[in-house]
């Protein structure tokens, strides 16, 4: 599991929102990714530590993070290699 900063997660989620925009995806879904990015970026606590200490339910407690985005964030922790 890769430690990924709030800023990194937010950038990735914004990238997903941009991709969805280019694909003319559901506007609700696009906004959901944007809101989740903003919420994660503004957290005072590290999103990875929130997950590590509280699991999936703790991620869902972050404003703007529902089940689909939670799963995406966990997948980012598992697969993304930064730096």
N, CA, C and O atoms as CSV, one atom per row, in Angstrom:
chain,resi,resn,atom,element,x,y,z
A,1,UNK,N,N,0.859,-1.174,0.000
A,1,UNK,CA,C,0.000,0.000,0.000
A,1,UNK,C,C,0.904,1.237,0.000
A,1,UNK,O,O,1.820,1.344,0.815
A,2,UNK,N,N,0.648,2.133,-0.887
A,2,UNK,CA,C,1.474,3.321,-1.098
A,2,UNK,C,C,0.921,4.512,-0.323
A,2,UNK,O,O,-0.269,4.817,-0.409
A,3,UNK,N,N,1.789,5.187,0.437
A,3,UNK,CA,C,1.372,6.426,1.084
A,3,UNK,C,C,1.306,7.510,0.021
A,3,UNK,O,O,2.290,7.779,-0.668
A,4,UNK,N,N,0.161,8.117,-0.103
A,4,UNK,CA,C,-0.064,9.153,-1.104
A,4,UNK,C,C,-0.654,10.353,-0.398
A,4,UNK,O,O,-1.605,10.207,0.370
A,5,UNK,N,N,-0.115,11.536,-0.637
A,5,UNK,CA,C,-0.548,12.735,0.080
A,5,UNK,C,C,-1.937,13.189,-0.359
A,5,UNK,O,O,-2.444,12.791,-1.407
A,6,UNK,N,N,-2.527,14.025,0.468
A,6,UNK,CA,C,-3.830,14.606,0.138
A,6,UNK,C,C,-3.778,15.343,-1.193
A,6,UNK,O,O,-4.681,15.218,-2.020
A,7,UNK,N,N,-2.711,16.114,-1.392
A,7,UNK,CA,C,-2.575,16.860,-2.639
A,7,UNK,C,C,-2.479,15.942,-3.853
A,7,UNK,O,O,-3.064,16.223,-4.899
A,8,UNK,N,N,-1.736,14.839,-3.709
A,8,UNK,CA,C,-1.613,13.873,-4.803
A,8,UNK,C,C,-2.964,13.250,-5.135
A,8,UNK,O,O,-3.342,13.151,-6.302
A,9,UNK,N,N,-3.686,12.832,-4.102
A,9,UNK,CA,C,-5.009,12.232,-4.310
A,9,UNK,C,C,-5.930,13.243,-4.982
A,9,UNK,O,O,-6.641,12.902,-5.928
A,10,UNK,N,N,-5.923,14.493,-4.496
A,10,UNK,CA,C,-6.782,15.534,-5.068
A,10,UNK,C,C,-6.457,15.756,-6.545
A,10,UNK,O,O,-7.366,15.888,-7.364
A,11,UNK,N,N,-5.176,15.799,-6.888
A,11,UNK,CA,C,-4.777,15.992,-8.289
A,11,UNK,C,C,-5.276,14.838,-9.168
A,11,UNK,O,O,-5.753,15.062,-10.280
A,12,UNK,N,N,-5.164,13.628,-8.671
A,12,UNK,CA,C,-5.627,12.473,-9.437
A,12,UNK,C,C,-7.141,12.532,-9.634
A,12,UNK,O,O,-7.636,12.289,-10.734
A,13,UNK,N,N,-7.876,12.857,-8.566
A,13,UNK,CA,C,-9.333,12.942,-8.683
A,13,UNK,C,C,-9.751,14.070,-9.626
A,13,UNK,O,O,-10.718,13.923,-10.372
A,14,UNK,N,N,-9.035,15.187,-9.599
A,14,UNK,CA,C,-9.326,16.261,-10.556
A,14,UNK,C,C,-9.050,15.810,-11.980
A,14,UNK,O,O,-9.775,16.172,-12.906
A,15,UNK,N,N,-8.001,15.020,-12.150
A,15,UNK,CA,C,-7.711,14.458,-13.468
A,15,UNK,C,C,-8.826,13.547,-13.952
A,15,UNK,O,O,-9.167,13.551,-15.135
A,16,UNK,N,N,-9.393,12.768,-13.040
A,16,UNK,CA,C,-10.523,11.911,-13.395
A,16,UNK,C,C,-11.701,12.784,-13.826
A,16,UNK,O,O,-12.366,12.491,-14.819
A,17,UNK,N,N,-11.955,13.858,-13.074
A,17,UNK,CA,C,-13.051,14.771,-13.421
A,17,UNK,C,C,-12.830,15.377,-14.809
A,17,UNK,O,O,-13.769,15.488,-15.598
A,18,UNK,N,N,-11.599,15.765,-15.103
A,18,UNK,CA,C,-11.297,16.329,-16.421
A,18,UNK,C,C,-11.518,15.286,-17.521
A,18,UNK,O,O,-12.088,15.591,-18.568
A,19,UNK,N,N,-11.068,14.073,-17.276
A,19,UNK,CA,C,-11.271,12.999,-18.252
A,19,UNK,C,C,-12.764,12.761,-18.473
A,19,UNK,O,O,-13.213,12.639,-19.613
A,20,UNK,N,N,-13.526,12.697,-17.388
A,20,UNK,CA,C,-14.966,12.480,-17.505
A,20,UNK,C,C,-15.632,13.619,-18.272
A,20,UNK,O,O,-16.587,13.394,-19.015
A,21,UNK,N,N,-15.135,14.831,-18.094
A,21,UNK,CA,C,-15.665,15.980,-18.832
A,21,UNK,C,C,-15.420,15.797,-20.328
A,21,UNK,O,O,-16.315,16.023,-21.143
A,22,UNK,N,N,-14.203,15.386,-20.684
A,22,UNK,CA,C,-13.883,15.169,-22.098
A,22,UNK,C,C,-14.731,14.052,-22.697
A,22,UNK,O,O,-15.037,14.072,-23.889
A,23,UNK,N,N,-15.105,13.094,-21.883
A,23,UNK,CA,C,-15.920,11.968,-22.341
A,23,UNK,C,C,-17.415,12.271,-22.279
A,23,UNK,O,O,-18.240,11.406,-22.574
A,24,UNK,N,N,-17.766,13.514,-21.892
A,24,UNK,CA,C,-19.170,13.927,-21.760
A,24,UNK,C,C,-19.943,13.010,-20.815
A,24,UNK,O,O,-21.080,12.623,-21.086
A,25,UNK,N,N,-19.305,12.679,-19.714
A,25,UNK,CA,C,-19.930,11.804,-18.712
A,25,UNK,C,C,-21.018,12.570,-17.955
A,25,UNK,O,O,-21.219,13.768,-18.153
A,26,UNK,N,N,-21.692,11.854,-17.104
A,26,UNK,CA,C,-22.749,12.433,-16.280
A,26,UNK,C,C,-22.192,13.609,-15.474
A,26,UNK,O,O,-21.219,13.439,-14.741
A,27,UNK,N,N,-22.792,14.800,-15.597
A,27,UNK,CA,C,-22.304,15.978,-14.876
A,27,UNK,C,C,-22.270,15.776,-13.353
A,27,UNK,O,O,-21.395,16.323,-12.681
A,28,UNK,N,N,-23.199,15.006,-12.812
A,28,UNK,CA,C,-23.204,14.731,-11.382
A,28,UNK,C,C,-21.925,13.997,-10.979
A,28,UNK,O,O,-21.314,14.312,-9.958
A,29,UNK,N,N,-21.535,13.029,-11.782
A,29,UNK,CA,C,-20.321,12.257,-11.508
A,29,UNK,C,C,-19.078,13.145,-11.590
A,29,UNK,O,O,-18.170,13.033,-10.766
A,30,UNK,N,N,-19.047,14.019,-12.581
A,30,UNK,CA,C,-17.920,14.949,-12.739
A,30,UNK,C,C,-17.809,15.838,-11.507
A,30,UNK,O,O,-16.723,15.998,-10.950
A,31,UNK,N,N,-18.935,16.421,-11.079
A,31,UNK,CA,C,-18.926,17.286,-9.895
A,31,UNK,C,C,-18.544,16.514,-8.635
A,31,UNK,O,O,-17.872,17.052,-7.755
A,32,UNK,N,N,-18.967,15.269,-8.549
A,32,UNK,CA,C,-18.647,14.450,-7.370
A,32,UNK,C,C,-17.129,14.287,-7.223
A,32,UNK,O,O,-16.598,14.401,-6.118
A,33,UNK,N,N,-16.442,14.023,-8.318
A,33,UNK,CA,C,-14.987,13.886,-8.254
A,33,UNK,C,C,-14.335,15.222,-7.887
A,33,UNK,O,O,-13.373,15.255,-7.120
A,34,UNK,N,N,-14.850,16.308,-8.428
A,34,UNK,CA,C,-14.309,17.623,-8.090
A,34,UNK,C,C,-14.514,17.973,-6.627
A,34,UNK,O,O,-13.607,18.486,-5.972
A,35,UNK,N,N,-15.712,17.695,-6.113
A,35,UNK,CA,C,-15.988,17.973,-4.690
A,35,UNK,C,C,-15.129,17.106,-3.779
A,35,UNK,O,O,-14.622,17.580,-2.762
A,36,UNK,N,N,-14.967,15.855,-4.138
A,36,UNK,CA,C,-14.129,14.968,-3.325
A,36,UNK,C,C,-12.682,15.463,-3.314
A,36,UNK,O,O,-12.023,15.433,-2.275
A,37,UNK,N,N,-12.190,15.915,-4.461
A,37,UNK,CA,C,-10.823,16.448,-4.538
A,37,UNK,C,C,-10.669,17.650,-3.611
A,37,UNK,O,O,-9.692,17.741,-2.868
A,38,UNK,N,N,-11.619,18.558,-3.654
A,38,UNK,CA,C,-11.563,19.733,-2.785
A,38,UNK,C,C,-11.598,19.339,-1.315
A,38,UNK,O,O,-10.829,19.866,-0.510
A,39,UNK,N,N,-12.484,18.415,-0.963
A,39,UNK,CA,C,-12.620,17.987,0.428
A,39,UNK,C,C,-11.338,17.325,0.929
A,39,UNK,O,O,-10.886,17.600,2.041
A,40,UNK,N,N,-10.765,16.471,0.125
A,40,UNK,CA,C,-9.547,15.766,0.528
A,40,UNK,C,C,-8.388,16.742,0.648
A,40,UNK,O,O,-7.595,16.657,1.586
A,41,UNK,N,N,-8.287,17.655,-0.285
A,41,UNK,CA,C,-7.190,18.628,-0.248
A,41,UNK,C,C,-7.275,19.535,0.978
A,41,UNK,O,O,-6.250,19.987,1.489
A,42,UNK,N,N,-8.488,19.802,1.449
A,42,UNK,CA,C,-8.655,20.708,2.594
A,42,UNK,C,C,-8.583,20.000,3.948
A,42,UNK,O,O,-8.637,20.654,4.990
A,43,UNK,N,N,-8.463,18.674,3.943
A,43,UNK,CA,C,-8.372,17.937,5.205
A,43,UNK,C,C,-7.115,18.339,5.973
A,43,UNK,O,O,-6.056,18.558,5.385
A,44,UNK,N,N,-7.247,18.430,7.278
A,44,UNK,CA,C,-6.069,18.677,8.108
A,44,UNK,C,C,-5.309,17.384,8.373
A,44,UNK,O,O,-4.097,17.404,8.590
A,45,UNK,N,N,-6.021,16.262,8.356
A,45,UNK,CA,C,-5.396,14.966,8.591
A,45,UNK,C,C,-5.063,14.315,7.252
A,45,UNK,O,O,-5.760,14.528,6.260
A,46,UNK,N,N,-4.014,13.537,7.231
A,46,UNK,CA,C,-3.591,12.838,6.029
A,46,UNK,C,C,-4.619,11.763,5.653
A,46,UNK,O,O,-4.992,10.938,6.487
A,47,UNK,N,N,-5.067,11.780,4.411
A,47,UNK,CA,C,-6.096,10.847,3.947
A,47,UNK,C,C,-5.632,9.398,4.060
A,47,UNK,O,O,-6.438,8.517,4.359
A,48,UNK,N,N,-4.365,9.142,3.830
A,48,UNK,CA,C,-3.857,7.783,3.959
A,48,UNK,C,C,-3.955,7.307,5.400
A,48,UNK,O,O,-4.322,6.160,5.653
A,49,UNK,N,N,-3.627,8.185,6.348
A,49,UNK,CA,C,-3.722,7.805,7.762
A,49,UNK,C,C,-5.169,7.611,8.190
A,49,UNK,O,O,-5.461,6.755,9.025
A,50,UNK,N,N,-6.064,8.391,7.630
A,50,UNK,CA,C,-7.491,8.192,7.913
A,50,UNK,C,C,-7.885,6.780,7.509
A,50,UNK,O,O,-8.556,6.076,8.264
A,51,UNK,N,N,-7.470,6.372,6.329
A,51,UNK,CA,C,-7.786,5.023,5.845
A,51,UNK,C,C,-7.070,3.957,6.673
A,51,UNK,O,O,-7.674,2.962,7.074
A,52,UNK,N,N,-5.792,4.172,6.921
A,52,UNK,CA,C,-5.007,3.187,7.660
A,52,UNK,C,C,-5.578,2.957,9.062
A,52,UNK,O,O,-5.606,1.828,9.551
A,53,UNK,N,N,-6.029,4.030,9.699
A,53,UNK,CA,C,-6.530,3.929,11.068
A,53,UNK,C,C,-8.006,3.565,11.175
A,53,UNK,O,O,-8.434,3.022,12.194
A,54,UNK,N,N,-8.788,3.855,10.143
A,54,UNK,CA,C,-10.230,3.640,10.251
A,54,UNK,C,C,-10.865,2.830,9.142
A,54,UNK,O,O,-12.051,2.509,9.205
A,55,UNK,N,N,-10.092,2.500,8.133
A,55,UNK,CA,C,-10.600,1.672,7.048
A,55,UNK,C,C,-11.572,2.391,6.122
A,55,UNK,O,O,-11.617,3.619,6.058
A,56,UNK,N,N,-12.344,1.586,5.412
A,56,UNK,CA,C,-13.259,2.107,4.399
A,56,UNK,C,C,-14.294,3.057,4.974
A,56,UNK,O,O,-14.597,4.082,4.365
A,57,UNK,N,N,-14.836,2.734,6.131
A,57,UNK,CA,C,-15.870,3.587,6.742
A,57,UNK,C,C,-15.317,4.967,7.081
A,57,UNK,O,O,-16.027,5.965,6.961
A,58,UNK,N,N,-14.062,5.031,7.500
A,58,UNK,CA,C,-13.450,6.318,7.812
A,58,UNK,C,C,-13.303,7.167,6.553
A,58,UNK,O,O,-13.494,8.382,6.597
A,59,UNK,N,N,-12.966,6.534,5.432
A,59,UNK,CA,C,-12.884,7.273,4.169
A,59,UNK,C,C,-14.250,7.815,3.775
A,59,UNK,O,O,-14.366,8.957,3.329
A,60,UNK,N,N,-15.280,6.998,3.941
A,60,UNK,CA,C,-16.637,7.433,3.597
A,60,UNK,C,C,-17.119,8.578,4.476
A,60,UNK,O,O,-18.029,9.312,4.092
A,61,UNK,N,N,-16.524,8.738,5.642
A,61,UNK,CA,C,-16.903,9.832,6.537
A,61,UNK,C,C,-16.346,11.177,6.070
A,61,UNK,O,O,-16.780,12.227,6.543
A,62,UNK,N,N,-15.392,11.148,5.147
A,62,UNK,CA,C,-14.853,12.387,4.584
A,62,UNK,C,C,-15.928,12.984,3.681
A,62,UNK,O,O,-16.459,12.290,2.815
A,63,UNK,N,N,-16.254,14.258,3.873
A,63,UNK,CA,C,-17.287,14.877,3.027
A,63,UNK,C,C,-16.950,14.725,1.545
A,63,UNK,O,O,-15.818,14.961,1.125
A,64,UNK,N,N,-17.948,14.329,0.768
A,64,UNK,CA,C,-17.759,14.195,-0.671
A,64,UNK,C,C,-17.227,12.847,-1.116
A,64,UNK,O,O,-17.111,12.594,-2.315
A,65,UNK,N,N,-16.901,11.976,-0.168
A,65,UNK,CA,C,-16.357,10.671,-0.528
A,65,UNK,C,C,-17.417,9.612,-0.258
A,65,UNK,O,O,-17.686,9.247,0.886
A,66,UNK,N,N,-18.011,9.131,-1.348
A,66,UNK,CA,C,-18.968,8.033,-1.258
A,66,UNK,C,C,-18.270,6.722,-1.568
A,66,UNK,O,O,-17.043,6.657,-1.633
A,67,UNK,N,N,-19.055,5.693,-1.757
A,67,UNK,CA,C,-18.477,4.366,-1.974
A,67,UNK,C,C,-17.623,4.283,-3.239
A,67,UNK,O,O,-16.547,3.687,-3.213
A,68,UNK,N,N,-18.078,4.862,-4.329
A,68,UNK,CA,C,-17.325,4.762,-5.586
A,68,UNK,C,C,-15.988,5.494,-5.490
A,68,UNK,O,O,-14.956,4.967,-5.907
A,69,UNK,N,N,-16.008,6.700,-4.945
A,69,UNK,CA,C,-14.763,7.466,-4.825
A,69,UNK,C,C,-13.870,6.838,-3.760
A,69,UNK,O,O,-12.647,6.833,-3.900
A,70,UNK,N,N,-14.466,6.315,-2.708
A,70,UNK,CA,C,-13.695,5.591,-1.685
A,70,UNK,C,C,-12.904,4.471,-2.353
A,70,UNK,O,O,-11.704,4.320,-2.120
A,71,UNK,N,N,-13.582,3.694,-3.179
A,71,UNK,CA,C,-12.916,2.584,-3.858
A,71,UNK,C,C,-11.807,3.084,-4.779
A,71,UNK,O,O,-10.755,2.454,-4.891
A,72,UNK,N,N,-12.042,4.204,-5.429
A,72,UNK,CA,C,-11.028,4.777,-6.310
A,72,UNK,C,C,-9.804,5.219,-5.502
A,72,UNK,O,O,-8.668,4.981,-5.912
A,73,UNK,N,N,-10.039,5.859,-4.360
A,73,UNK,CA,C,-8.933,6.306,-3.505
A,73,UNK,C,C,-8.127,5.100,-3.014
A,73,UNK,O,O,-6.896,5.143,-3.014
A,74,UNK,N,N,-8.794,4.041,-2.601
A,74,UNK,CA,C,-8.095,2.834,-2.149
A,74,UNK,C,C,-7.273,2.247,-3.292
A,74,UNK,O,O,-6.142,1.808,-3.087
A,75,UNK,N,N,-7.837,2.240,-4.479
A,75,UNK,CA,C,-7.097,1.746,-5.647
A,75,UNK,C,C,-5.865,2.611,-5.906
A,75,UNK,O,O,-4.816,2.089,-6.282
A,76,UNK,N,N,-5.976,3.912,-5.714
A,76,UNK,CA,C,-4.828,4.803,-5.864
A,76,UNK,C,C,-3.756,4.426,-4.849
A,76,UNK,O,O,-2.578,4.338,-5.196
A,77,UNK,N,N,-4.154,4.204,-3.600
A,77,UNK,CA,C,-3.182,3.795,-2.577
A,77,UNK,C,C,-2.460,2.512,-2.995
A,77,UNK,O,O,-1.267,2.363,-2.733
A,78,UNK,N,N,-3.157,1.608,-3.627
A,78,UNK,CA,C,-2.593,0.311,-3.992
A,78,UNK,C,C,-1.699,0.354,-5.224
A,78,UNK,O,O,-0.753,-0.427,-5.326
A,79,UNK,N,N,-1.986,1.258,-6.165
A,79,UNK,CA,C,-1.336,1.143,-7.468
A,79,UNK,C,C,-0.453,2.318,-7.878
A,79,UNK,O,O,0.455,2.136,-8.688
A,80,UNK,N,N,-0.685,3.496,-7.356
A,80,UNK,CA,C,0.020,4.674,-7.852
A,80,UNK,C,C,1.427,4.750,-7.255
A,80,UNK,O,O,1.629,4.598,-6.050
A,81,UNK,N,N,2.370,4.987,-8.130
A,81,UNK,CA,C,3.748,5.203,-7.689
A,81,UNK,C,C,4.104,6.630,-8.086
A,81,UNK,O,O,4.156,6.957,-9.272
A,82,UNK,N,N,4.346,7.470,-7.098
A,82,UNK,CA,C,4.666,8.870,-7.346
A,82,UNK,C,C,6.120,9.132,-7.002
A,82,UNK,O,O,6.698,8.498,-6.119
A,83,UNK,N,N,6.700,10.096,-7.730
A,83,UNK,CA,C,8.063,10.521,-7.414
A,83,UNK,C,C,9.038,9.566,-7.881
A,83,UNK,O,O,10.238,9.769,-7.697
